[in-house]
């Protein structure tokens, strides 16, 4: 349960970080 919750928290955070990099590089 805790492991699954951590994944669902980390993955969206990485997605946001990726989007931020993409916007910054444009």
Rosetta blueprint (number, residue, H / E / L):
1 X L
2 X H
3 X H
4 X H
5 X H
6 X H
7 X H
8 X H
9 X H
10 X H
11 X H
12 X H
13 X H
14 X H
15 X H
16 X H
17 X H
18 X H
19 X H
20 X H
21 X H
22 X H
23 X H
24 X H
25 X H
26 X L
